[in-house]
């Protein structure tokens, strides 16, 4: 039953409530817009000689230091929260931040920004397929239809007819990012309200940065930086402009506004609105890099986003009724990773 049906006929929503909802939606869209800039800023650096590892390391280090400023007072001296939640912070930093972003930037180095992000956004479909295989129970109709729609979109995005040449290594990196995203949702499926979201974001970025620097120091991760000018749309700018945009706009402001949106709209609805990031990323890449996926790929992208929307809509409906289960008495079931959306999600 919708919220509207719970109100008596003719009852009007107070103006302050309407403005609250409107501001929450506006913040969520702003968060998606600035998150969508990450691929364009990163690719501008990669095209001048930066390695994906260097771009990710610089992004995480700068953002972690800036977000530490509001994160420390958010703890209010309760440092035990870090000790109590160190596993969550560590896994978020390793998988949701470091691995996810490194794989995404590797994909961006070989594919268009839009295609790389669309591949990563297949994470909900991966979760559905895994749960289906593990439980041997077919998903509900809406989720099943959304999964099939997204898989059909994937075929079009990859353009298997050969009209647009696709780098298979880039596809591998994009799918690896999707797997990391899916794993993150699995390990954080249980709701945890004991750690402020800004602390989780800052701690995860700090862990991710430390892991990247350690991998570079041991020679496992190639690091290449460049001070050559970058090109953004019609402008030629110093390298630090693109880096500052990557750190401040596409990371710090994106995470902070994303947390604000989750608090205003609820984390599930905010994560649903965050799907617009794909659209923003394609537009930014077109304006700043002059790249636009082909017509077939755009159609495939629309199918992927449409499929994920169906999965999200099914998620918002809540858990399946008991009658949907088959055989034997009803047993308690662990919550699906899609039934809880976190205040801080590993968005590229």
Helices and strands as residue ranges (DSSP letters): G 4-6, H 15-35, H 38-46, H 52-75, H 80-84, H 86-91, I 92-99, H 100-110, H 113-120, H 123-135, H 141-158, H 168-187, H 197-217, E 230-232, E 235-237, H 239-244, I 245-253, H 254-265, H 267-273, G 274-276, H 277-289, H 295-316, G 322-324, G 337-339
